[in-house]
Every structure is written in structure tokens, then in C-alpha cells.
Amino acid sequence: MKGAIAAFALGSSGAMAADDLTLQLKWVTQAQFAGYYVALENGYYSEEDLNVTIKPGGPDVAPVQVLMGGGADVMIDWMPSALAAREQGAPVVNIAQPFKSSGMMLTCRKDTGITAPSDFPGKTLGVWFFGNEYPFLSWMSSLGIGTEGGDGVTVLKQGFNVDPILQGQADCVSTMTYNEYWQIIDAGLTADDLVTFKYEDQGVATLEDGLYVLEDKLSDDGFKDQMARFVRASMKGWKWAEENPADAAMIVLEYDETGAQTEKHQVRMMGEIAKLTAGSNGALDPADYERTVATLMGGGSDPVITMAPKGAYTLDITDMALK
């Protein structure tokens, strides 16, 4: 890793200085963001005359606030939280969509008797908040199931772990196909002990892990050129990661300064992440965007967004990047 950075420094000394660019991740360093670390490690960013800094996220980091405060040039966010932030006055715009599919699902213990969503009423379901609750609330609304207990479901605000299902506090918990589901498995339950409901299969999937910038920056042609180079290099990183999942996981581990990640978990995660980025060249599919908006506006009396967004995405950057 250090060798690659040193080589870049030497190689650029006789040329024009590379453009500095900072990426804010949605969460901690893990294979969920492998494409960006691969692009950094394999020199794809330096080939595009970019000097990229990747800032890890975490439970105390709000990417929108970092972007608004000038701490990053581009951020990774899920579209529900990005569109909600935009409606509330944060002018964020989607410039690329490396993730084609959603990895979100509800994982339930089979011994609760749950076999279908119609079995949810009367059960306690663990749900992530801080913007991640929006797809769930839209799903329950589409099913006509209340979320205040009683005849509906009881919502348990779930931390970023799976303790509620392990300790019997919840019948189901929110999981990602690439992360928390495997934490349940590693804790001793087997796939046969569980029933999963993928948002993708339920028709309420919303877009995850898109790239967002501030709208006013897009009036600057120089910035747009930087972003096009960034997206092009990042997607090169993602396609390499899809084809070399084990190697990509090892690159992620190199950049994990906390030492919290394990090789087994990251290799497994990368295998699942590759399924979500497969089929994407980085360009947002307007049909996927419209489905996300329809899901978010279908929240009954309490929709995530109250009006169809305008100007919430642009295809200009990926059009430039894919030339």
C-alpha cells in the first residue's frame, strides 16, 4: 500500500499536480466499499490524475453533514436518506449508482412461526433508524400493517448489531445480505433456523450506496471533469473487485486501521457485495430511481418524502465517464 502511494508521488513530480478529492463513506472500512479501496490501491485514481482520500464513516458520522460542511467532495449514501435530506434542504445530487441491487432484508427466527409477511402482525421487528428505517416503513405501509403495536407490529429500534434476535427481544431483525445476516450465523444459528425476506424480492427495494455531491458544485465544469474521472476509476475498481473478490477483501483489510475486520468476514462480504454491483456500469437507471421514489412516497400518512424530487440526480457525470 505504502509502495503504491510512494510510486504515485514520484511519478507525479514531473507532471501537473493531481486533483485532491475526498470521499466520505457511509460506514466503516469494509468490503461494502471495496471498489474504492481497490481503485486507490491499484492506482486507478492516480491514472486519472486524482489524489483521493477515503474517510471511513461510523455510527457517529452523518455523511450529508460532512458533505455540507465541506469535509468531503463526494459521499456514499442510500437514496432514501439522500432524498429525505434533499427535501429537508440539503441540496445533494446522485451522480452515479455503483450498486444495482439492494442488500437489505428482514431476517426472522423460524420458531416464531413467521413464514410470510402476513405473519408479521403481533410480532416485534428490529429496525435500523437514522435514515435506514424508510424502506421498512414504506414496506409496512404497502402491506397495510401498522407500526405502533396493537394489531400491527411493534418496532424495536435496533442498534447496528443483531443482539435482539439472539436474545429473544425481537422476532425479526434488519440485516444486510453481506453483513449482519452472517453475524447471526456466526453466533450459532443456522440458515435452517431462519426465514429471510429480501426487500428486492418484496418489490420495495430502494437504491443503496450511490455517489452524491452538492448541487452547486455541478455548475463547475472542472469539478464535473474530476467527478467523471473519479467515477470511471471507481467503477474500474468495482469490476476488478467483482472478478477478484478474495484479493479485493485483502486490500480492504490493509486499509482497516481499526483492526476490527477479519479475513473470513470480509471475503464472505465481498462475495455478497459483488452480487449487488453486478450489472451496473455506474450509471443510475431512471427506472430504479422512479421505483425508489414511488416506494418512499407510498408511506401512507407518513411518507418519507412528500413530493416527487426535482433535480435529485444527473446522468451527466456517468455520460462523461463512460465515453
N, C-alpha and C positions, 0 to 999 in steps of 0.2 A: 504494500500500500504506500509506504513512505517513498519507495523507489519510484513509483509511478508519478507521485507528486513532484519529486525532485527532477525527474526526467522532463516533466512538463515545464518546470521553472527554467531549466537550461534551454529547452527547445524554444521557449518564447522570448528569450532575452534579445534575440536579434530581430524579432518581428514586432508588430504592433501589440500593445498590451491587450490581454484578453479582457472581455467584459465580465465584471463581477456580477454574480447573480445568486440570490439566496432563496432556497426552497424551504418552506415550513411544512413538516409532516403533520398528519392528523393524530398520529400516535407514536409510541416509542419505536426505536430502531428494531425492525423485524422484517421478515420476508414479504410482508404486505407491501413493502416499499422497495423490493429487491431491484426493480428496473433502474431506479435512480442511483442506487449504490453501484450497480454493475456499470452504468454509464460513466460514473465517476472513476471507478477502479480501472476499467478497460480503456480509458482515455477518450471516450466518445465525446465528452463535453469539451475537452481540450482541442479535439479535432475541429470543433465548431467555434473555436476561439472564445470559449466560455470558461470562467473560473467559478465553479459552482460550490457553494456552501450549503450543506444539508443540515437543517436544525430539527432534531427529534422533538416530538410532541410528548404528551403525557396527560394525566388527569387534571393537572393544574394549568394546562396550556390551551387557550382558545385561538385556533388558527386565524379566525376572522379578525380578532383583536390585534394579533401580531401583524397581519397584513395592513390593517387600518392605521396602525401605529408606525408603519414604516420599517418594521423589523424583518420583513421579507418582501420579495418581489412577486412571488407566486406561492400559492398554498394548495394543499390537498384537502378536500372536504367532500362530504357526502352531499348530494344535491338537495335533499330535504332541508338540511340545516343551512345550506348556502342560499336557497330560495327564501327561506324564512328570514334569514338575516337581511337579504336584499329588500324584502317587503318592509322590514323594520328600519331601513335607511342605510344599510351598508352596501355600497354600490359594487358588489362583486359579480364578476362575469366568468362563465365557464369558457375556457379557450381550448380544452382538449379533454377526451374521455378515454383514458387507457383501460379502464375496467368496463367490459361489455356486459357482464352479468353480476347479479347480487349474490353475496355470500351469506346473507342474513337468514337465520331460521330460528324457529322456536323448537326447543328440544324438551320432550316430556318423558317422565318415567312411565313405562308401560303398566306398572302395577297400580297406577291411578285410574286405570280404565279408559283413558283417553285413546281413541282410535281415529277420530276425525275432529275438525274444528267445531262441529255441532256438540261435542262433548265438553267444550270449554266452560260454559256457564256453571257457576258454583265453584270453579277452581281458582287457585291462586297462581298467577303468572308473573314471572320475573321479567322486568322491562328496564332497559337502559334509558336514562334520560339525557339531559344536556344536548338535545337535538336528535338523539338517536331513537327517541320514542315515536317520532312522527309516522314512520311506516306502520308500526304496530297499531297506533290509534286509528289510522286510516283503514287498516285491515279489519279491525273490530267493528268500525262503523259500517263497512261494506257488508259485514255479516249480520248487522243489526244487534250486536252484542254490546251491552253497556259495560263501562269500565269503572263503575263506582260500587261494585259489590252487589248484594241483593240477588236479583235474577240474572245479573251479568257475571263478569269476572272481577276478582279482586286483584288489583295491580300492586305488585311489590316492587318498589324502586330498587333495582338490582345494582350492586357495585360492579366493578369490572372484574368479576370472578364468578364462579359457579357454585359458591357455597350454599345458596338457598336450596338447590335441588339435592345436594349431598346431605344436607342437614334436615331435610324434610320441611323446610319453611315454604317451599313452593312446589307446585306440581309440574311446572314447566319453567324453563329459563331461556333468556335470549342467548343465542350463540352465533358465532360465525363458523362457516364450514371449515375454515382454515385455522381456527384458534381455540375458542372456548369449548367446542364440542370435544376436542381431543383432551382437554383438561378433565372433562367428565370421565372419559375412557381411562385416562391415566390414574384417576382417583379410584378405579376399581370396578366401575360399572361397564357392562359390555354393550355392544351395538344391539344385541337381542333384548337388553333391558330397557331400551329407549325407543321412542317414536319421534320422528322429526318432521317438521313442516317447513319446507323452504318457501320463502316469500316469492321466489321466482316461479315455483310451481303453483302458488296460490293466486297468481295474477296480480299481485300487489307489490312487486319488486320495484324499488326506486334505485336510481343510479348512485353508485358509490365511488369514492376515490377519483374524482375529477380534478382537473387543474384549474385554478381560479386566480384572477388578477383584479386589480381595481380598474373600474371602467375608464376613468380619466386618463390612465396610462396608455390606453389603446389609441389615443389621438396622436401619439408619438410614434412616427414610423421607425425610428431607431429601436424603440422598445419592442415594437411588433416583430422586427427582424430578430432581436435577441430571443424572443419567446418562440419564434418559429425554429430557430436553431436548437433551443432547449428542448422543445417537443420532439424534434427529429432525433436528437441524440438520446433522449429518454426512451422513445419507442424502440430505438435500436437496442437499448439496454433491456427493455422488456422482452423483446423477441429472443434475445440471447438467453435471458433467464428462463423463458419457456422451454427452450431447447436444451438447456444445461441446468436443470433445477438444483441438483446437488451442489454443483460449483457455485451457483448463484447464492445458495444458502450459506456457503462458507464465506463468501465475500461479505454478506450481511453480518456474519459473526465477527469478522475482522473490525467492522465499524461499530459494533456494540460496545460502547465504553463502560456500560454498567456491569457487564459480565453476567447479566441475568438470563440470557438466552442460552439454550442448549442446542447442540448439533441435531439431535433426534427431532426436536420440536420444529426447528427451522427448516429442515429438509422436508418434513411432512407438510409444513405450512406452505412451502414453495410449490409443492406438488398440487395443492389445492388452489393456490393463487393463480397458477398457470391456467387453470380451467376458467377463471374469471376474466383474464386478459385475452384469452384466445378469441380470435375473431375481430379484435379491434386493431385498427391501424392508427389509433389516436384520435380520429375524427368522431365527434359526437353524432350519433344517429338521431335526427329530429324526431323519429317515431318513438325512440326510447325516452326522449325528453318529454314528449307530449303525454306518454303513459305515466311518467313520474308526476307531471303536473296534475293530471286527472286523478291520480291516487291521492295526492296531497290535498286537492280541493274537494275530495269526496269524504271529508271528515265529519259529515253531518253538521250538527250545530256548532262544532268547534273545529273547523278545518285548519290545517297547518298554514295554508295561505288563503287569503280571501278573494284574490283576483288573479287572473292569468298574468304572469310576469311579462314584461316587455324588455327586450334587450338583455336578457339574462344569459345569453350565450352568443358566441360568434364562431363562425367557421373560417374566418379569415386566416387565423394562425395556422390551423392544420392544412388549409389550402396552400399556404406558403411552404409549410414544412414538407408536404407530400409531392411538391413539384419535382 
